[in-house]
C-alpha cells in the first residue's frame, strides 16, 4: 500500500498537481496533444522530403519551398517540443538557461521560417498560374534555390533581435521557452505585423488573384484570352491554399492575443489563461498538419507515401524473416524449396 501511494504521488507531481496551474486531466491532455504532434510531425515531414526527392513528378521548382517548409516543421519536433514535454512532466523547466534560449530560438526560426516559406509557395503558385509565360525564367532551378536561401536568410535576420531584447523566456502557462509578449509592447507589435500580418496579406493577395482567374476560367469568361488551368495544377494550388488556411487558423489566435495586449496592456488581465494556453498548443499542432494535407489532397504525394511505407514494411519483414547470415532456404517451406530446386 505504501509503494502504491508513493507511485501515485510521483505521477501526480509529474502530470500536474491539484494545487498547480492546471488540473491533472488538462496537463495529461496537453502532453498527449504534444506527443501526437511530435510523432506525426517527424514521420509526416520525413515522408514529404523523401517523396519529393524520390518521385520525379514531385521534383519541381515550386516543391523546393515544400521541402523547406517541412524542414522548418521538423526543427521543433526534434528539440523544442521534447523539451516542452519534459517541462510538462516536471511541472516546470528543469533543462537550464542555455537549453531554454536554444529551444526558444529554434521555435522562433521554425514559425518564421514556416510563414516565409508559405509566402514563397504562394508567390510561386501565383507566378505559375497567373504569369505562366514568365514562370520558367523566374523560377529556374538556380533562381528557386536562391529564393529558398533568401527565405532562410530573412528568417535568421528576423529572429536575431530576440537575443538582444531578452524576449526568449520560460512561460509556465505553456511550459515553453518562447517569445515573451510582455517585454516590449512596441517590439511585440512589430513582430506580429512583420512576421504574421504582412506575410498573410501577401499570401492572401496571391491566392485571391489565383481564385479570380480560376473562377473566370471555370465560367469561360473571355475564353479566347484566358489560359486554361489543368486539373492537377488546380489541385496543387488547392493543396497549398489549404496549407495556408490551416496555418492562418492555427496561428491567428496567438498573434491576435499578442497584438491586442501590446496595443492595450490593460486587456491582458481579461484574457483567460486557458485561452492563452489553447492558442499556443493550437499553434504547435500546426507543425504536423502539412504532411497530412499533402497526402489527402495531392495524388502524387499520396502515391509516394504508400510506396515508401510499403517499402519500409517489406524491408522490416525481410529482416524479420530472413536474418543476416542465415540461408534463405532455411526460411522457406517444403513446397518453396522444391520449386527452387526444380528451377535450378
C-alpha atoms as a printed R data frame, in Angstrom:
    type eleno elety resid chain resno       x       y       z
1   ATOM     1    CA   UNK     A     1   0.000   0.000   0.000
2   ATOM     2    CA   UNK     A     2   2.854   2.381   0.797
3   ATOM     3    CA   UNK     A     3   4.557   1.667  -2.537
4   ATOM     4    CA   UNK     A     4   1.267   2.241  -4.357
5   ATOM     5    CA   UNK     A     5   0.751   5.544  -2.554
6   ATOM     6    CA   UNK     A     6   4.270   6.790  -3.349
7   ATOM     7    CA   UNK     A     7   3.798   5.891  -7.040
8   ATOM     8    CA   UNK     A     8   0.605   7.935  -7.172
9   ATOM     9    CA   UNK     A     9   2.439  10.863  -5.617
10  ATOM    10    CA   UNK     A    10   5.165  10.680  -8.274
11  ATOM    11    CA   UNK     A    11   2.612  10.564 -11.091
12  ATOM    12    CA   UNK     A    12   0.680  13.413  -9.532
13  ATOM    13    CA   UNK     A    13   3.813  15.529  -9.307
14  ATOM    14    CA   UNK     A    14   4.799  14.738 -12.886
15  ATOM    15    CA   UNK     A    15   1.432  15.179 -14.558
16  ATOM    16    CA   UNK     A    16   0.054  18.251 -12.907
17  ATOM    17    CA   UNK     A    17  -0.783  18.810  -9.271
18  ATOM    18    CA   UNK     A    18  -4.124  19.760  -7.888
19  ATOM    19    CA   UNK     A    19  -2.542  22.904  -6.452
20  ATOM    20    CA   UNK     A    20  -0.747  23.680  -9.728
21  ATOM    21    CA   UNK     A    21  -1.727  25.943 -12.571
22  ATOM    22    CA   UNK     A    22  -3.905  23.294 -14.271
23  ATOM    23    CA   UNK     A    23  -5.702  20.160 -13.065
24  ATOM    24    CA   UNK     A    24  -4.129  16.801 -13.855
25  ATOM    25    CA   UNK     A    25  -6.509  15.925 -16.708
26  ATOM    26    CA   UNK     A    26  -5.656  19.170 -18.541
27  ATOM    27    CA   UNK     A    27  -1.919  18.546 -18.248
28  ATOM    28    CA   UNK     A    28  -2.354  14.963 -19.484
29  ATOM    29    CA   UNK     A    29  -4.364  16.251 -22.451
30  ATOM    30    CA   UNK     A    30  -1.648  18.803 -23.314
31  ATOM    31    CA   UNK     A    31   1.005  16.072 -23.089
32  ATOM    32    CA   UNK     A    32  -0.981  13.742 -25.372
33  ATOM    33    CA   UNK     A    33  -1.523  16.518 -27.922
34  ATOM    34    CA   UNK     A    34   2.192  17.283 -27.950
35  ATOM    35    CA   UNK     A    35   3.213  13.616 -28.224
36  ATOM    36    CA   UNK     A    36   0.861  13.114 -31.192
37  ATOM    37    CA   UNK     A    37   2.183  16.332 -32.757
38  ATOM    38    CA   UNK     A    38   5.808  15.202 -32.420
39  ATOM    39    CA   UNK     A    39   5.181  11.733 -33.883
40  ATOM    40    CA   UNK     A    40   3.076  12.914 -36.838
41  ATOM    41    CA   UNK     A    41   5.424  15.869 -37.420
42  ATOM    42    CA   UNK     A    42   8.536  13.685 -37.686
43  ATOM    43    CA   UNK     A    43   7.020  10.833 -39.689
44  ATOM    44    CA   UNK     A    44   4.908  13.068 -41.934
45  ATOM    45    CA   UNK     A    45   7.548  15.628 -42.833
46  ATOM    46    CA   UNK     A    46  10.198  12.955 -43.424
47  ATOM    47    CA   UNK     A    47   7.721  11.344 -45.840
48  ATOM    48    CA   UNK     A    48   7.309  14.711 -47.584
49  ATOM    49    CA   UNK     A    49  11.053  15.221 -48.018
50  ATOM    50    CA   UNK     A    50  11.707  11.660 -49.225
51  ATOM    51    CA   UNK     A    51   8.698  11.817 -51.577
52  ATOM    52    CA   UNK     A    52   9.934  14.970 -53.314
53  ATOM    53    CA   UNK     A    53  13.406  13.523 -53.835
54  ATOM    54    CA   UNK     A    54  12.182  10.074 -54.943
55  ATOM    55    CA   UNK     A    55   9.245  10.942 -57.212
56  ATOM    56    CA   UNK     A    56  10.161  12.677 -60.477
57  ATOM    57    CA   UNK     A    57   6.651  14.147 -60.716
58  ATOM    58    CA   UNK     A    58   7.276  15.966 -57.433
59  ATOM    59    CA   UNK     A    59  10.781  17.209 -58.263
60  ATOM    60    CA   UNK     A    60   9.571  20.611 -59.405
61  ATOM    61    CA   UNK     A    61  10.872  24.073 -58.609
62  ATOM    62    CA   UNK     A    62   7.862  25.006 -56.504
63  ATOM    63    CA   UNK     A    63   8.280  21.979 -54.263
64  ATOM    64    CA   UNK     A    64  11.652  23.294 -53.094
65  ATOM    65    CA   UNK     A    65   9.595  25.526 -50.795
66  ATOM    66    CA   UNK     A    66   7.578  22.485 -49.695
67  ATOM    67    CA   UNK     A    67  10.777  20.704 -48.628
68  ATOM    68    CA   UNK     A    68  11.975  23.890 -46.945
69  ATOM    69    CA   UNK     A    69   8.657  24.145 -45.082
70  ATOM    70    CA   UNK     A    70   8.958  20.513 -43.973
71  ATOM    71    CA   UNK     A    71  12.439  21.233 -42.588
72  ATOM    72    CA   UNK     A    72  11.055  24.217 -40.669
73  ATOM    73    CA   UNK     A    73   8.396  21.970 -39.127
74  ATOM    74    CA   UNK     A    74  10.950  19.292 -38.249
75  ATOM    75    CA   UNK     A    75  13.078  21.782 -36.301
76  ATOM    76    CA   UNK     A    76  10.553  21.955 -33.468
77  ATOM    77    CA   UNK     A    77   9.796  18.219 -33.404
78  ATOM    78    CA   UNK     A    78  13.394  17.158 -32.741
79  ATOM    79    CA   UNK     A    79  14.316  19.629 -29.986
80  ATOM    80    CA   UNK     A    80  11.913  22.296 -28.617
81  ATOM    81    CA   UNK     A    81   8.785  20.121 -28.391
82  ATOM    82    CA   UNK     A    82  10.508  17.284 -26.481
83  ATOM    83    CA   UNK     A    83  11.818  19.879 -24.002
84  ATOM    84    CA   UNK     A    84   8.288  21.255 -23.600
85  ATOM    85    CA   UNK     A    85   7.148  17.693 -22.936
86  ATOM    86    CA   UNK     A    86   9.823  17.314 -20.247
87  ATOM    87    CA   UNK     A    87   8.645  20.580 -18.674
88  ATOM    88    CA   UNK     A    88   5.069  19.259 -18.642
89  ATOM    89    CA   UNK     A    89   6.084  16.070 -16.832
90  ATOM    90    CA   UNK     A    90   8.220  18.004 -14.311
91  ATOM    91    CA   UNK     A    91   5.680  20.823 -13.925
92  ATOM    92    CA   UNK     A    92   8.420  23.351 -14.686
93  ATOM    93    CA   UNK     A    93  11.593  23.999 -16.678
94  ATOM    94    CA   UNK     A    94  14.462  21.770 -15.487
95  ATOM    95    CA   UNK     A    95  16.797  21.948 -18.502
96  ATOM    96    CA   UNK     A    96  18.678  25.127 -17.630
97  ATOM    97    CA   UNK     A    97  19.030  28.581 -19.162
98  ATOM    98    CA   UNK     A    98  21.038  27.560 -22.260
99  ATOM    99    CA   UNK     A    99  18.516  24.940 -23.369
100 ATOM   100    CA   UNK     A   100  15.769  27.484 -22.740
101 ATOM   101    CA   UNK     A   101  17.378  30.014 -25.063
102 ATOM   102    CA   UNK     A   102  18.214  27.468 -27.771
103 ATOM   103    CA   UNK     A   103  14.707  25.998 -27.596
104 ATOM   104    CA   UNK     A   104  13.046  29.405 -27.900
105 ATOM   105    CA   UNK     A   105  15.420  30.399 -30.714
106 ATOM   106    CA   UNK     A   106  14.682  27.250 -32.759
107 ATOM   107    CA   UNK     A   107  10.969  27.609 -32.135
108 ATOM   108    CA   UNK     A   108  11.144  31.167 -33.471
109 ATOM   109    CA   UNK     A   109  13.115  30.043 -36.524
110 ATOM   110    CA   UNK     A   110  10.531  27.338 -37.194
111 ATOM   111    CA   UNK     A   111   7.460  29.581 -37.073
112 ATOM   112    CA   UNK     A   112   9.026  32.471 -39.002
113 ATOM   113    CA   UNK     A   113  10.570  30.064 -41.494
114 ATOM   114    CA   UNK     A   114   7.160  28.429 -41.940
115 ATOM   115    CA   UNK     A   115   5.285  31.645 -42.718
116 ATOM   116    CA   UNK     A   116   8.066  32.875 -45.025
117 ATOM   117    CA   UNK     A   117   8.088  29.540 -46.886
118 ATOM   118    CA   UNK     A   118   4.291  29.630 -47.166
119 ATOM   119    CA   UNK     A   119   4.695  33.114 -48.639
120 ATOM   120    CA   UNK     A   120   7.245  31.733 -51.103
121 ATOM   121    CA   UNK     A   121   4.837  28.957 -52.082
122 ATOM   122    CA   UNK     A   122   2.025  31.475 -52.665
123 ATOM   123    CA   UNK     A   123   4.210  33.708 -54.845
124 ATOM   124    CA   UNK     A   124   5.383  30.641 -56.770
125 ATOM   125    CA   UNK     A   125   1.798  29.457 -57.384
126 ATOM   126    CA   UNK     A   126   0.758  32.996 -58.380
127 ATOM   127    CA   UNK     A   127   3.531  33.247 -60.963
128 ATOM   128    CA   UNK     A   128   2.878  29.708 -62.256
129 ATOM   129    CA   UNK     A   129  -0.857  30.219 -62.789
130 ATOM   130    CA   UNK     A   130  -1.227  33.960 -63.434
131 ATOM   131    CA   UNK     A   131   2.088  34.607 -65.242
132 ATOM   132    CA   UNK     A   132   2.794  31.228 -66.793
133 ATOM   133    CA   UNK     A   133   4.805  32.642 -69.726
134 ATOM   134    CA   UNK     A   134   7.392  34.158 -67.374
135 ATOM   135    CA   UNK     A   135   7.384  31.316 -64.846
136 ATOM   136    CA   UNK     A   136  10.222  29.181 -66.239
137 ATOM   137    CA   UNK     A   137  12.537  32.170 -66.290
138 ATOM   138    CA   UNK     A   138  11.535  33.453 -62.846
139 ATOM   139    CA   UNK     A   139  11.669  30.041 -61.181
140 ATOM   140    CA   UNK     A   140  14.524  28.273 -62.871
141 ATOM   141    CA   UNK     A   141  16.367  25.736 -60.750
142 ATOM   142    CA   UNK     A   142  19.120  28.159 -59.751
143 ATOM   143    CA   UNK     A   143  16.728  31.022 -59.078
144 ATOM   144    CA   UNK     A   144  14.482  28.853 -56.918
145 ATOM   145    CA   UNK     A   145  17.389  27.752 -54.714
146 ATOM   146    CA   UNK     A   146  18.358  31.425 -54.324
147 ATOM   147    CA   UNK     A   147  14.788  32.214 -53.255
148 ATOM   148    CA   UNK     A   148  14.850  29.413 -50.676
149 ATOM   149    CA   UNK     A   149  18.189  30.693 -49.393
150 ATOM   150    CA   UNK     A   150  16.703  34.184 -49.167
151 ATOM   151    CA   UNK     A   151  13.776  32.832 -47.133
152 ATOM   152    CA   UNK     A   152  16.131  31.353 -44.531
153 ATOM   153    CA   UNK     A   153  18.371  34.429 -44.520
154 ATOM   154    CA   UNK     A   154  15.333  36.630 -43.794
155 ATOM   155    CA   UNK     A   155  14.212  34.139 -41.147
156 ATOM   156    CA   UNK     A   156  17.531  34.353 -39.298
157 ATOM   157    CA   UNK     A   157  17.538  38.139 -39.661
158 ATOM   158    CA   UNK     A   158  14.048  38.296 -38.177
159 ATOM   159    CA   UNK     A   159  14.816  36.107 -35.141
160 ATOM   160    CA   UNK     A   160  18.209  37.571 -34.160
161 ATOM   161    CA   UNK     A   161  16.777  40.690 -32.399
162 ATOM   162    CA   UNK     A   162  15.188  38.388 -29.798
163 ATOM   163    CA   UNK     A   163  18.669  37.669 -28.445
164 ATOM   164    CA   UNK     A   164  19.286  41.355 -27.747
165 ATOM   165    CA   UNK     A   165  15.951  42.313 -26.205
166 ATOM   166    CA   UNK     A   166  15.963  39.173 -23.992
167 ATOM   167    CA   UNK     A   167  12.456  38.242 -25.080
168 ATOM   168    CA   UNK     A   168  13.014  34.459 -25.008
169 ATOM   169    CA   UNK     A   169  11.783  33.410 -21.566
170 ATOM   170    CA   UNK     A   170  10.100  30.450 -19.901
171 ATOM   171    CA   UNK     A   171   6.335  30.793 -19.622
172 ATOM   172    CA   UNK     A   172   4.796  28.355 -17.089
173 ATOM   173    CA   UNK     A   173   1.373  28.759 -18.696
174 ATOM   174    CA   UNK     A   174   2.549  26.929 -21.816
175 ATOM   175    CA   UNK     A   175   5.534  25.001 -20.374
176 ATOM   176    CA   UNK     A   176   7.711  26.580 -23.062
177 ATOM   177    CA   UNK     A   177  10.641  28.897 -23.519
178 ATOM   178    CA   UNK     A   178   9.119  31.248 -26.038
179 ATOM   179    CA   UNK     A   179   8.697  34.858 -27.107
180 ATOM   180    CA   UNK     A   180   7.579  36.912 -24.095
181 ATOM   181    CA   UNK     A   181   4.979  39.346 -25.390
182 ATOM   182    CA   UNK     A   182   5.213  41.500 -22.252
183 ATOM   183    CA   UNK     A   183   8.877  42.501 -22.693
184 ATOM   184    CA   UNK     A   184   8.158  45.388 -25.053
185 ATOM   185    CA   UNK     A   185   4.811  46.470 -26.462
186 ATOM   186    CA   UNK     A   186   6.413  48.197 -29.466
187 ATOM   187    CA   UNK     A   187   8.598  45.182 -30.252
188 ATOM   188    CA   UNK     A   188   5.634  42.794 -29.943
189 ATOM   189    CA   UNK     A   189   3.584  44.909 -32.364
190 ATOM   190    CA   UNK     A   190   6.488  44.956 -34.831
191 ATOM   191    CA   UNK     A   191   6.927  41.164 -34.563
192 ATOM   192    CA   UNK     A   192   3.236  40.436 -35.145
193 ATOM   193    CA   UNK     A   193   2.964  42.894 -38.053
194 ATOM   194    CA   UNK     A   194   6.174  41.870 -39.849
195 ATOM   195    CA   UNK     A   195   6.110  38.144 -39.073
196 ATOM   196    CA   UNK     A   196   2.376  37.494 -39.413
197 ATOM   197    CA   UNK     A   197   0.121  40.254 -40.766
198 ATOM   198    CA   UNK     A   198   2.419  41.307 -43.638
199 ATOM   199    CA   UNK     A   199   3.095  37.758 -44.951
200 ATOM   200    CA   UNK     A   200  -0.582  36.852 -44.540
201 ATOM   201    CA   UNK     A   201  -1.516  39.923 -46.608
202 ATOM   202    CA   UNK     A   202   0.908  38.976 -49.394
203 ATOM   203    CA   UNK     A   203  -0.271  35.372 -49.439
204 ATOM   204    CA   UNK     A   204  -3.928  36.455 -49.397
205 ATOM   205    CA   UNK     A   205  -3.346  38.740 -52.380
206 ATOM   206    CA   UNK     A   206  -1.647  35.964 -54.373
207 ATOM   207    CA   UNK     A   207  -4.353  33.401 -53.694
208 ATOM   208    CA   UNK     A   208  -7.127  35.936 -54.292
209 ATOM   209    CA   UNK     A   209  -5.732  36.663 -57.757
210 ATOM   210    CA   UNK     A   210  -5.480  32.937 -58.456
211 ATOM   211    CA   UNK     A   211  -9.067  32.338 -57.314
212 ATOM   212    CA   UNK     A   212 -10.288  35.159 -59.565
213 ATOM   213    CA   UNK     A   213  -8.526  33.585 -62.530
214 ATOM   214    CA   UNK     A   214  -9.825  30.108 -61.661
215 ATOM   215    CA   UNK     A   215 -13.406  31.379 -61.450
216 ATOM   216    CA   UNK     A   216 -13.042  33.214 -64.749
217 ATOM   217    CA   UNK     A   217 -11.721  30.089 -66.452
218 ATOM   218    CA   UNK     A   218 -14.431  27.889 -64.947
219 ATOM   219    CA   UNK     A   219 -17.132  30.308 -66.110
220 ATOM   220    CA   UNK     A   220 -15.482  30.612 -69.518
221 ATOM   221    CA   UNK     A   221 -15.147  34.383 -69.303
222 ATOM   222    CA   UNK     A   222 -13.233  35.587 -72.359
223 ATOM   223    CA   UNK     A   223 -12.339  32.061 -73.477
224 ATOM   224    CA   UNK     A   224 -10.063  33.318 -76.259
225 ATOM   225    CA   UNK     A   225  -7.790  35.273 -73.948
226 ATOM   226    CA   UNK     A   226  -7.918  33.362 -70.649
227 ATOM   227    CA   UNK     A   227  -5.449  30.477 -70.245
228 ATOM   228    CA   UNK     A   228  -6.626  27.001 -69.406
229 ATOM   229    CA   UNK     A   229  -5.879  25.571 -65.959
230 ATOM   230    CA   UNK     A   230  -5.118  21.864 -65.878
231 ATOM   231    CA   UNK     A   231  -6.837  19.710 -63.279
232 ATOM   232    CA   UNK     A   232  -3.630  18.685 -61.498
233 ATOM   233    CA   UNK     A   233  -2.452  22.325 -61.397
234 ATOM   234    CA   UNK     A   234  -5.726  23.310 -59.772
235 ATOM   235    CA   UNK     A   235  -5.406  20.582 -57.146
236 ATOM   236    CA   UNK     A   236  -1.795  21.555 -56.437
237 ATOM   237    CA   UNK     A   237  -2.940  25.129 -55.914
238 ATOM   238    CA   UNK     A   238  -5.838  23.978 -53.722
239 ATOM   239    CA   UNK     A   239  -3.458  21.889 -51.602
240 ATOM   240    CA   UNK     A   240  -1.133  24.817 -50.961
241 ATOM   241    CA   UNK     A   241  -4.086  27.098 -50.310
242 ATOM   242    CA   UNK     A   242  -5.311  24.682 -47.628
243 ATOM   243    CA   UNK     A   243  -1.827  24.675 -46.046
244 ATOM   244    CA   UNK     A   244  -2.038  28.457 -45.830
245 ATOM   245    CA   UNK     A   245  -5.577  28.421 -44.398
246 ATOM   246    CA   UNK     A   246  -4.635  25.923 -41.677
247 ATOM   247    CA   UNK     A   247  -1.538  27.938 -40.766
248 ATOM   248    CA   UNK     A   248  -3.577  31.131 -40.526
249 ATOM   249    CA   UNK     A   249  -6.285  29.467 -38.428
250 ATOM   250    CA   UNK     A   250  -3.783  27.839 -36.048
251 ATOM   251    CA   UNK     A   251  -1.575  30.891 -35.530
252 ATOM   252    CA   UNK     A   252  -4.138  33.720 -35.714
253 ATOM   253    CA   UNK     A   253  -5.452  33.395 -32.112
254 ATOM   254    CA   UNK     A   254  -1.972  33.652 -30.577
255 ATOM   255    CA   UNK     A   255  -0.967  36.593 -32.772
256 ATOM   256    CA   UNK     A   256  -4.215  38.463 -32.179
257 ATOM   257    CA   UNK     A   257  -3.847  37.994 -28.412
258 ATOM   258    CA   UNK     A   258  -0.281  39.287 -28.527
259 ATOM   259    CA   UNK     A   259  -1.210  42.258 -30.707
260 ATOM   260    CA   UNK     A   260  -4.225  43.161 -28.564
261 ATOM   261    CA   UNK     A   261  -2.285  43.009 -25.298
262 ATOM   262    CA   UNK     A   262   0.573  45.043 -26.793
263 ATOM   263    CA   UNK     A   263  -1.789  47.764 -28.011
264 ATOM   264    CA   UNK     A   264  -3.894  47.777 -24.845
265 ATOM   265    CA   UNK     A   265  -1.954  46.204 -21.911
266 ATOM   266    CA   UNK     A   266  -4.945  46.500 -19.543
267 ATOM   267    CA   UNK     A   267  -6.715  43.801 -21.587
268 ATOM   268    CA   UNK     A   268  -4.063  41.262 -20.617
269 ATOM   269    CA   UNK     A   269  -5.705  40.506 -17.287
270 ATOM   270    CA   UNK     A   270  -9.040  39.888 -19.031
271 ATOM   271    CA   UNK     A   271  -7.713  37.090 -21.258
272 ATOM   272    CA   UNK     A   272  -8.250  33.704 -19.542
273 ATOM   273    CA   UNK     A   273  -5.128  31.601 -19.053
274 ATOM   274    CA   UNK     A   274  -6.830  28.608 -20.689
275 ATOM   275    CA   UNK     A   275  -7.379  30.653 -23.862
276 ATOM   276    CA   UNK     A   276  -3.716  31.696 -23.950
277 ATOM   277    CA   UNK     A   277  -2.574  28.093 -23.426
278 ATOM   278    CA   UNK     A   278  -5.031  26.745 -26.011
279 ATOM   279    CA   UNK     A   279  -3.809  29.268 -28.587
280 ATOM   280    CA   UNK     A   280  -0.205  28.151 -28.057
281 ATOM   281    CA   UNK     A   281  -0.887  24.432 -28.358
282 ATOM   282    CA   UNK     A   282  -3.099  25.042 -31.390
283 ATOM   283    CA   UNK     A   283  -0.132  26.795 -32.984
284 ATOM   284    CA   UNK     A   284   2.175  23.915 -32.012
285 ATOM   285    CA   UNK     A   285  -0.241  21.412 -33.552
286 ATOM   286    CA   UNK     A   286   0.026  23.116 -36.943
287 ATOM   287    CA   UNK     A   287   3.532  21.733 -37.493
288 ATOM   288    CA   UNK     A   288   2.157  18.223 -38.097
289 ATOM   289    CA   UNK     A   289  -0.721  19.140 -40.422
290 ATOM   290    CA   UNK     A   290   1.014  19.955 -43.710
291 ATOM   291    CA   UNK     A   291   2.127  16.398 -44.473
292 ATOM   292    CA   UNK     A   292  -1.416  15.171 -43.810
293 ATOM   293    CA   UNK     A   293  -2.831  17.786 -46.197
294 ATOM   294    CA   UNK     A   294  -0.411  16.763 -48.969
295 ATOM   295    CA   UNK     A   295  -1.368  13.112 -48.595
296 ATOM   296    CA   UNK     A   296  -5.099  13.844 -48.504
297 ATOM   297    CA   UNK     A   297  -5.271  16.267 -51.434
298 ATOM   298    CA   UNK     A   298  -2.313  15.544 -53.734
299 ATOM   299    CA   UNK     A   299  -2.339  12.301 -55.747
300 ATOM   300    CA   UNK     A   300   1.436  12.244 -56.327
301 ATOM   301    CA   UNK     A   301   2.221  12.678 -52.634
302 ATOM   302    CA   UNK     A   302  -0.378  10.082 -51.634
303 ATOM   303    CA   UNK     A   303   1.009   7.580 -54.137
304 ATOM   304    CA   UNK     A   304   4.577   8.166 -52.987
305 ATOM   305    CA   UNK     A   305   3.598   7.898 -49.312
306 ATOM   306    CA   UNK     A   306   2.137   4.439 -49.972
307 ATOM   307    CA   UNK     A   307   5.206   3.335 -51.922
308 ATOM   308    CA   UNK     A   308   7.623   4.462 -49.204
309 ATOM   309    CA   UNK     A   309   5.569   2.901 -46.401
310 ATOM   310    CA   UNK     A   310   5.230  -0.408 -48.272
311 ATOM   311    CA   UNK     A   311   8.980  -0.421 -48.988
312 ATOM   312    CA   UNK     A   312   9.777   0.148 -45.320
313 ATOM   313    CA   UNK     A   313   7.337  -2.594 -44.251
314 ATOM   314    CA   UNK     A   314   8.834  -5.037 -46.762
315 ATOM   315    CA   UNK     A   315  12.348  -4.296 -45.553
316 ATOM   316    CA   UNK     A   316  11.208  -4.765 -41.972
317 ATOM   317    CA   UNK     A   317   9.525  -8.086 -42.790
318 ATOM   318    CA   UNK     A   318  12.582  -9.198 -44.753
319 ATOM   319    CA   UNK     A   319  14.903  -8.571 -41.822
320 ATOM   320    CA   UNK     A   320  12.450 -10.293 -39.520
321 ATOM   321    CA   UNK     A   321  12.050 -13.471 -41.545
322 ATOM   322    CA   UNK     A   322  15.499 -13.588 -43.183
323 ATOM   323    CA   UNK     A   323  18.080 -12.642 -40.530
324 ATOM   324    CA   UNK     A   324  21.505 -11.642 -41.784
325 ATOM   325    CA   UNK     A   325  23.843 -14.565 -42.370
326 ATOM   326    CA   UNK     A   326  21.069 -17.200 -42.353
327 ATOM   327    CA   UNK     A   327  20.480 -19.114 -45.625
328 ATOM   328    CA   UNK     A   328  17.224 -18.193 -47.312
329 ATOM   329    CA   UNK     A   329  16.328 -21.844 -47.910
330 ATOM   330    CA   UNK     A   330  16.081 -22.409 -44.162
331 ATOM   331    CA   UNK     A   331  13.244 -19.854 -44.085
332 ATOM   332    CA   UNK     A   332  11.236 -21.500 -46.891
333 ATOM   333    CA   UNK     A   333   8.521 -24.089 -46.567
334 ATOM   334    CA   UNK     A   334   8.996 -27.513 -48.286
335 ATOM   335    CA   UNK     A   335   6.926 -26.544 -51.345
336 ATOM   336    CA   UNK     A   336   9.046 -23.417 -51.928
337 ATOM   337    CA   UNK     A   337  12.265 -25.443 -51.538
338 ATOM   338    CA   UNK     A   338  11.050 -27.964 -54.117
339 ATOM   339    CA   UNK     A   339  10.212 -25.196 -56.564
340 ATOM   340    CA   UNK     A   340  13.676 -23.627 -56.239
341 ATOM   341    CA   UNK     A   341  15.403 -26.993 -56.778
342 ATOM   342    CA   UNK     A   342  13.329 -27.797 -59.885
343 ATOM   343    CA   UNK     A   343  14.046 -24.351 -61.381
344 ATOM   344    CA   UNK     A   344  17.807 -24.721 -60.918
